[in-house]
Amino acid sequence: MTAAPNGKVSAERRTLWIVLLLNAAIAVGFFATGLAGDSSALIANGVDNLSDTAVYGLSLVALSRGIRWKTRAATVSGVMLLIFAGGILIDVGRRYIQGSEPIGPTMMVMSAIAGVVNYLCLRLLQRLKQPDVNLRAATTFSFNDFISNGGILIAGALVLWLGANWPDLLVGLATALIAIKGGIEILRDARTETKTNTETA
């Protein structure tokens, strides 16, 4: 297999650095507002963005490696997403039993800001030509984040309107389910890529 042109690798590296830094900043924002606003959905997305940041860092390292290393990195990404989903399910269950008082306006403002940032990340990743399995995993992460942000916005409005915590818990649950779906897709893609390269070797 021929090596990727230097220009292509440079563009991928630059894009991954941008989305890594943006996701790190958004993760901090989600944690701060999630704790202040007692929101499972915001904390769930903070954990999600933090795991994304780690995966983008892994993708940066994988850029200069062979396809086998890249598929392994993508596999780690998929497993991390599934672990994250399990943690969110536990947090939602805890808040359901113990109760919570999420603040609707805080959820809405933070989700709107994060939605803009995640949409920018998604567009940047989608501009990359012929992405490998690792970059496809990164795109899956950003797409999941963007969908989750929309859910938080709606949940925040419902919390404000109804004065109940179930919309927040519902979005936390939905975020976990989306993460499970994305993790399975990433693992399936990595397995297919490994099988294809084994057959052509």
Backbone hydrogen bonds in HBPLUS format (Angstrom, degrees):
<---DONOR---> <-ACCEPTOR-->    atom                        ^
c    i                          cat <-CA-CA->   ^        H-A-AA   ^      H-
h    n   atom  resd res      DA  || num        DHA   H-A  angle D-A-AA Bond
n    s   type  num  typ     dist DA aas  dist angle  dist       angle   num
A0008-LYS N   A0005-PRO O   3.11 MM   3  5.34 120.3  2.48 102.1 116.0     1
A0009-VAL N   A0005-PRO O   3.09 MM   4  6.44 163.0  2.12 157.3 161.9     2
A0010-SER N   A0006-ASN O   2.87 MM   4  6.04 156.9  1.93 149.3 156.1     3
A0011-ALA N   A0007-GLY O   3.03 MM   4  6.20 155.5  2.09 143.5 149.5     4
A0012-GLU N   A0008-LYS O   2.99 MM   4  6.24 157.4  2.04 148.2 154.4     5
A0013-ARG N   A0009-VAL O   2.84 MM   4  6.04 159.6  1.88 150.3 156.1     6
A0014-ARG N   A0010-SER O   2.94 MM   4  6.08 163.1  1.97 148.5 153.1     7
A0015-THR N   A0011-ALA O   3.00 MM   4  6.13 161.0  2.04 145.4 150.7     8
A0016-LEU N   A0012-GLU O   2.94 MM   4  6.11 162.8  1.97 150.1 154.8     9
A0017-TRP N   A0013-ARG O   3.00 MM   4  6.20 154.1  2.06 148.1 154.8    10
A0018-ILE N   A0014-ARG O   3.11 MM   4  6.37 156.3  2.17 146.3 152.4    11
A0019-VAL N   A0015-THR O   3.02 MM   4  6.32 170.3  2.03 158.7 159.9    12
A0020-LEU N   A0016-LEU O   2.87 MM   4  5.89 147.4  1.98 141.3 151.0    13
A0021-LEU N   A0017-TRP O   3.07 MM   4  6.23 169.4  2.08 149.9 151.6    14
A0022-LEU N   A0018-ILE O   3.01 MM   4  6.20 161.9  2.05 152.2 157.8    15
A0023-ASN N   A0019-VAL O   2.96 MM   4  5.95 157.5  2.01 141.0 147.0    16
A0024-ALA N   A0020-LEU O   2.97 MM   4  6.19 151.7  2.05 147.9 155.9    17
A0025-ALA N   A0021-LEU O   3.09 MM   4  6.30 158.6  2.14 146.0 151.0    18
A0026-ILE N   A0022-LEU O   2.98 MM   4  6.22 158.5  2.02 147.3 153.4    19
A0027-ALA N   A0023-ASN O   2.88 MM   4  5.97 151.9  1.95 144.2 151.7    20
A0028-VAL N   A0024-ALA O   3.22 MM   4  6.48 157.3  2.27 145.4 149.8    21
A0029-GLY N   A0025-ALA O   3.11 MM   4  6.42 157.0  2.17 144.8 151.2    22
A0030-PHE N   A0026-ILE O   2.83 MM   4  6.10 156.0  1.89 152.9 159.1    23
A0031-PHE N   A0027-ALA O   2.98 MM   4  6.22 164.4  2.00 152.7 156.3    24
A0032-ALA N   A0028-VAL O   3.01 MM   4  6.17 167.1  2.02 151.6 155.3    25
A0033-THR N   A0029-GLY O   3.01 MM   4  6.11 171.5  2.01 151.3 153.9    26
A0034-GLY N   A0030-PHE O   2.70 MM   4  5.60 147.0  1.81 143.2 153.9    27
A0035-LEU N   A0031-PHE O   2.98 MM   4  6.05 161.1  2.02 147.4 150.9    28
A0036-ALA N   A0032-ALA O   3.07 MM   4  6.19 160.7  2.11 142.3 148.4    29
A0037-GLY N   A0033-THR O   2.69 MM   4  5.59 149.6  1.78 140.0 148.8    30
A0038-ASP N   A0034-GLY O   2.87 MM   4  5.55 104.6  2.45 131.1 144.1    31
A0039-SER N   A0034-GLY O   2.99 MM   5  4.85 155.4  2.05 134.2 141.5    32
A0103-ILE N   A0037-GLY O   2.99 MM  66  4.97 133.8  2.21 136.1 143.6    33
A0043-ILE N   A0039-SER O   3.21 MM   4  6.38 165.8  2.23 144.6 148.6    34
A0044-ALA N   A0040-SER O   2.82 MM   4  5.92 155.4  1.88 147.5 155.2    35
A0045-ASN N   A0041-ALA O   3.08 MM   4  6.29 155.9  2.14 142.5 148.1    36
A0046-GLY N   A0042-LEU O   2.90 MM   4  6.16 137.0  2.09 139.6 152.5    37
A0047-VAL N   A0043-ILE O   2.95 MM   4  6.28 158.3  2.00 155.0 158.4    38
A0048-ASP N   A0044-ALA O   2.96 MM   4  6.19 154.1  2.03 142.1 150.2    39
A0049-ASN N   A0045-ASN O   2.87 MM   4  6.02 163.3  1.90 144.5 147.8    40
A0050-LEU N   A0046-GLY O   2.95 MM   4  6.11 147.8  2.06 142.4 151.9    41
A0051-SER N   A0047-VAL O   2.92 MM   4  6.17 156.1  1.98 149.1 155.0    42
A0052-ASP N   A0048-ASP O   2.88 MM   4  6.16 148.0  1.99 144.3 154.5    43
A0053-THR N   A0049-ASN O   2.95 MM   4  6.17 151.4  2.04 140.8 147.4    44
A0054-ALA N   A0050-LEU O   3.19 MM   4  6.55 153.8  2.27 144.0 149.8    45
A0055-VAL N   A0051-SER O   2.97 MM   4  6.25 154.1  2.04 146.4 153.7    46
A0056-TYR N   A0052-ASP O   2.82 MM   4  6.10 156.9  1.87 157.0 163.2    47
A0057-GLY N   A0053-THR O   3.07 MM   4  6.30 150.6  2.16 142.3 150.1    48
A0058-LEU N   A0054-ALA O   2.98 MM   4  6.28 149.9  2.08 142.0 150.5    49
A0059-SER N   A0055-VAL O   2.79 MM   4  6.08 148.3  1.89 146.0 155.5    50
A0060-LEU N   A0056-TYR O   2.94 MM   4  6.21 145.5  2.06 142.2 150.8    51
A0061-VAL N   A0057-GLY O   3.23 MM   4  6.57 155.0  2.29 145.2 150.5    52
A0062-ALA N   A0058-LEU O   3.01 MM   4  6.25 151.7  2.09 143.4 151.8    53
A0063-LEU N   A0059-SER O   3.09 MM   4  6.27 127.3  2.38 141.6 153.2    54
A0063-LEU N   A0060-LEU O   3.35 MM   3  5.39 143.2  2.50  95.7 105.4    55
A0065-ARG N   A0062-ALA O   3.00 MM   3  5.06 164.0  2.03 112.3 116.0    56
A0070-LYS N   A0066-GLY O   3.11 MM   4  6.42 154.8  2.17 147.9 155.6    57
A0071-THR N   A0067-ILE O   2.93 MM   4  6.16 156.2  1.99 151.3 156.2    58
A0072-ARG N   A0068-ARG O   3.10 MM   4  6.30 150.6  2.19 141.1 149.2    59
A0073-ALA N   A0069-TRP O   2.91 MM   4  6.16 153.0  1.98 146.4 154.0    60
A0074-ALA N   A0070-LYS O   2.94 MM   4  6.20 154.2  2.00 145.9 152.8    61
A0075-THR N   A0071-THR O   2.94 MM   4  6.14 149.0  2.03 139.8 148.2    62
A0076-VAL N   A0072-ARG O   2.98 MM   4  6.30 156.1  2.04 148.6 154.3    63
A0077-SER N   A0073-ALA O   2.99 MM   4  6.28 150.6  2.08 142.5 151.0    64
A0078-GLY N   A0074-ALA O   2.95 MM   4  6.30 155.3  2.02 149.6 155.1    65
A0079-VAL N   A0075-THR O   3.00 MM   4  6.29 161.2  2.03 152.6 157.3    66
A0080-MET N   A0076-VAL O   2.87 MM   4  6.07 160.7  1.91 151.6 157.1    67
A0081-LEU N   A0077-SER O   3.04 MM   4  6.28 151.3  2.12 146.0 153.4    68
A0082-LEU N   A0078-GLY O   3.14 MM   4  6.45 150.3  2.23 144.2 151.8    69
A0083-ILE N   A0079-VAL O   2.94 MM   4  6.25 155.2  2.00 152.7 159.8    70
A0084-PHE N   A0080-MET O   2.90 MM   4  6.08 161.5  1.93 149.0 154.3    71
A0085-ALA N   A0081-LEU O   3.03 MM   4  6.23 152.6  2.10 140.2 147.4    72
A0086-GLY N   A0082-LEU O   3.10 MM   4  6.40 152.3  2.18 143.5 150.0    73
A0087-GLY N   A0083-ILE O   3.07 MM   4  6.44 154.6  2.13 151.2 157.8    74
A0088-ILE N   A0084-PHE O   3.05 MM   4  6.37 154.1  2.12 151.0 157.9    75
A0089-LEU N   A0085-ALA O   3.03 MM   4  6.29 156.0  2.09 149.8 155.9    76
A0090-ILE N   A0086-GLY O   3.16 MM   4  6.43 152.1  2.24 144.9 151.7    77
A0091-ASP N   A0087-GLY O   3.07 MM   4  6.37 155.7  2.13 144.9 151.4    78
A0092-VAL N   A0088-ILE O   2.89 MM   4  6.14 160.6  1.93 155.0 159.9    79
A0093-GLY N   A0089-LEU O   3.03 MM   4  6.18 159.2  2.08 143.4 149.2    80
A0094-ARG N   A0090-ILE O   2.94 MM   4  6.20 154.8  2.01 147.6 154.6    81
A0095-ARG N   A0091-ASP O   3.00 MM   4  6.24 162.7  2.03 151.5 155.2    82
A0096-TYR N   A0092-VAL O   2.89 MM   4  6.06 145.6  2.01 145.5 155.7    83
A0097-ILE N   A0093-GLY O   3.09 MM   4  6.30 153.2  2.16 146.2 152.0    84
A0098-GLN N   A0094-ARG O   2.84 MM   4  5.97 172.5  1.85 157.3 159.9    85
A0099-GLY N   A0095-ARG O   2.71 MM   4  4.96 136.7  1.90 124.6 135.1    86
A0107-MET N   A0103-ILE O   3.19 MM   4  6.48 158.3  2.24 154.5 160.9    87
A0108-MET N   A0104-GLY O   2.99 MM   4  6.28 157.7  2.04 156.7 163.3    88
A0109-VAL N   A0105-PRO O   2.99 MM   4  6.17 168.0  2.01 154.8 156.9    89
A0110-MET N   A0106-THR O   3.12 MM   4  6.17 170.3  2.13 149.7 152.8    90
A0111-SER N   A0107-MET O   2.98 MM   4  5.98 158.0  2.03 144.8 151.5    91
A0112-ALA N   A0108-MET O   3.03 MM   4  6.13 150.7  2.12 142.5 149.9    92
A0113-ILE N   A0109-VAL O   3.12 MM   4  6.40 162.0  2.16 150.7 154.8    93
A0114-ALA N   A0110-MET O   2.93 MM   4  6.10 168.6  1.94 152.3 156.0    94
A0115-GLY N   A0111-SER O   2.79 MM   4  5.81 146.8  1.90 139.2 148.8    95
A0116-VAL N   A0112-ALA O   3.23 MM   4  6.48 155.9  2.29 145.9 149.8    96
A0117-VAL N   A0113-ILE O   3.18 MM   4  6.51 164.0  2.21 150.2 154.5    97
A0118-ASN N   A0114-ALA O   2.78 MM   4  5.94 168.1  1.79 157.6 160.9    98
A0119-TYR N   A0115-GLY O   2.94 MM   4  5.97 148.7  2.04 141.1 149.6    99
A0120-LEU N   A0116-VAL O   3.08 MM   4  6.31 152.9  2.16 143.4 150.3   100
A0121-CYS N   A0117-VAL O   3.00 MM   4  6.36 155.5  2.06 147.3 154.1   101
A0122-LEU N   A0118-ASN O   2.90 MM   4  6.10 159.2  1.95 145.3 150.9   102
A0123-ARG N   A0119-TYR O   2.97 MM   4  6.19 161.1  2.01 149.7 154.2   103
A0124-LEU N   A0120-LEU O   3.01 MM   4  6.20 157.9  2.06 149.4 155.3   104
A0125-LEU N   A0121-CYS O   3.03 MM   4  6.27 159.2  2.07 151.1 156.2   105
A0126-GLN N   A0122-LEU O   2.93 MM   4  6.10 152.4  2.00 147.8 156.0   106
A0127-ARG N   A0123-ARG O   3.19 MM   4  6.33 128.9  2.46 139.4 150.3   107
A0128-LEU N   A0125-LEU O   3.24 MM   3  5.63 155.5  2.31 107.5 114.4   108
A0136-ARG N   A0132-ASP O   2.95 MM   4  6.20 150.8  2.03 154.4 163.8   109
A0137-ALA N   A0133-VAL O   3.10 MM   4  6.28 144.3  2.23 136.6 145.3   110
A0138-ALA N   A0134-ASN O   3.11 MM   4  6.47 150.2  2.21 139.3 147.1   111
A0139-THR N   A0135-LEU O   2.98 MM   4  6.25 151.3  2.07 143.3 150.5   112
A0140-THR N   A0136-ARG O   3.02 MM   4  6.29 150.4  2.11 142.6 150.2   113
A0141-PHE N   A0137-ALA O   3.06 MM   4  6.40 152.0  2.14 147.8 154.8   114
A0142-SER N   A0138-ALA O   3.14 MM   4  6.47 161.1  2.17 149.3 153.0   115
A0143-PHE N   A0139-THR O   2.96 MM   4  6.17 156.3  2.01 150.3 156.9   116
A0144-ASN N   A0140-THR O   2.99 MM   4  6.18 160.8  2.02 149.2 154.0   117
A0145-ASP N   A0141-PHE O   3.02 MM   4  6.30 156.3  2.07 149.3 155.9   118
A0146-PHE N   A0142-SER O   3.03 MM   4  6.26 158.7  2.07 147.3 152.2   119
A0147-ILE N   A0143-PHE O   3.11 MM   4  6.38 161.5  2.14 153.3 157.2   120
A0148-SER N   A0144-ASN O   2.98 MM   4  6.18 159.6  2.02 149.3 155.3   121
A0149-ASN N   A0145-ASP O   2.96 MM   4  6.22 149.9  2.05 150.3 158.1   122
A0150-GLY N   A0146-PHE O   3.38 MM   4  6.71 152.1  2.47 143.2 148.8   123
A0151-GLY N   A0147-ILE O   3.22 MM   4  6.61 150.9  2.31 144.6 152.6   124
A0152-ILE N   A0148-SER O   2.97 MM   4  6.33 151.9  2.05 151.6 158.9   125
A0153-LEU N   A0149-ASN O   3.08 MM   4  6.33 156.2  2.13 147.8 153.8   126
A0154-ILE N   A0150-GLY O   3.19 MM   4  6.47 160.6  2.23 148.2 152.1   127
A0155-ALA N   A0151-GLY O   2.89 MM   4  6.08 161.0  1.93 148.2 154.4   128
A0156-GLY N   A0152-ILE O   2.76 MM   4  5.91 157.0  1.81 151.7 157.4   129
A0157-ALA N   A0153-LEU O   3.20 MM   4  6.45 153.5  2.28 141.2 147.5   130
A0158-LEU N   A0154-ILE O   3.02 MM   4  6.35 153.4  2.10 148.0 155.6   131
A0159-VAL N   A0155-ALA O   2.80 MM   4  6.04 157.3  1.85 154.0 160.4   132
A0160-LEU N   A0156-GLY O   3.01 MM   4  6.16 160.0  2.05 144.9 150.2   133
A0161-TRP N   A0157-ALA O   2.97 MM   4  6.12 150.5  2.06 141.0 149.4   134
A0162-LEU N   A0158-LEU O   2.73 MM   4  5.74 170.9  1.74 154.9 157.7   135
A0163-GLY N   A0159-VAL O   2.78 MM   4  5.13 144.1  1.91 132.7 142.2   136
A0168-ASP N   A0165-ASN O   3.10 MM   3  5.51 122.9  2.44 110.6 123.8   137
A0169-LEU N   A0165-ASN O   3.18 MM   4  6.53 159.0  2.23 153.3 159.7   138
A0170-LEU N   A0166-TRP O   2.82 MM   4  5.92 152.4  1.90 148.8 156.7   139
A0171-VAL N   A0167-PRO O   3.05 MM   4  6.28 154.3  2.12 144.8 149.9   140
A0172-GLY N   A0168-ASP O   3.05 MM   4  6.30 154.6  2.11 144.1 151.6   141
A0173-LEU N   A0169-LEU O   2.92 MM   4  6.17 155.8  1.98 147.0 153.1   142
A0174-ALA N   A0170-LEU O   2.85 MM   4  6.11 158.3  1.90 145.4 151.9   143
A0175-THR N   A0171-VAL O   2.78 MM   4  5.93 156.1  1.84 149.7 155.7   144
A0176-ALA N   A0172-GLY O   3.15 MM   4  6.41 153.1  2.23 141.9 148.3   145
A0177-LEU N   A0173-LEU O   3.01 MM   4  6.36 155.6  2.07 149.8 156.7   146
A0178-ILE N   A0174-ALA O   2.86 MM   4  6.11 157.7  1.91 152.8 158.7   147
A0179-ALA N   A0175-THR O   2.97 MM   4  6.15 151.6  2.05 142.6 150.7   148
A0180-ILE N   A0176-ALA O   2.94 MM   4  6.24 150.3  2.03 145.9 153.9   149
A0181-LYS N   A0177-LEU O   3.01 MM   4  6.29 162.8  2.04 148.8 152.8   150
A0182-GLY N   A0178-ILE O   2.89 MM   4  6.15 161.5  1.93 149.6 154.8   151
A0183-GLY N   A0179-ALA O   2.82 MM   4  5.96 158.7  1.86 149.2 155.2   152
A0184-ILE N   A0180-ILE O   3.00 MM   4  6.21 161.5  2.04 151.9 156.0   153
A0185-GLU N   A0181-LYS O   3.04 MM   4  6.28 157.0  2.10 146.8 153.3   154
A0186-ILE N   A0182-GLY O   2.95 MM   4  6.17 157.5  2.01 150.8 156.5   155
A0187-LEU N   A0183-GLY O   3.01 MM   4  6.24 163.7  2.04 150.2 154.3   156
A0188-ARG N   A0184-ILE O   2.92 MM   4  6.08 153.9  1.99 146.6 154.2   157
A0189-ASP N   A0185-GLU O   2.90 MM   4  6.08 156.2  1.96 146.2 152.7   158
A0190-ALA N   A0186-ILE O   2.89 MM   4  6.13 159.1  1.94 150.4 156.2   159
A0191-ARG N   A0187-LEU O   2.96 MM   4  6.10 155.8  2.02 143.7 150.2   160
A0192-THR N   A0188-ARG O   2.95 MM   4  6.17 158.5  1.99 147.3 153.1   161
A0193-GLU N   A0189-ASP O   2.93 MM   4  6.12 158.0  1.98 148.3 154.4   162
A0194-THR N   A0190-ALA O   2.95 MM   4  6.13 154.8  2.01 145.5 152.3   163
A0195-LYS N   A0191-ARG O   2.96 MM   4  6.17 159.1  2.01 147.7 153.3   164
A0196-THR N   A0192-THR O   2.89 MM   4  6.10 158.8  1.93 149.6 155.5   165
A0197-ASN N   A0193-GLU O   3.02 MM   4  6.18 164.4  2.05 148.1 151.9   166
A0198-THR N   A0194-THR O   2.97 MM   4  6.09 142.4  2.11 141.9 152.3   167
A0199-GLU N   A0195-LYS O   3.04 MM   4  6.23 153.8  2.11 146.1 152.3   168
A0200-THR N   A0196-THR O   3.10 MM   4  6.33 143.1  2.24 142.7 152.6   169
A0201-ALA N   A0197-ASN O   3.08 MM   4  5.89 117.5  2.48 129.9 142.4   170
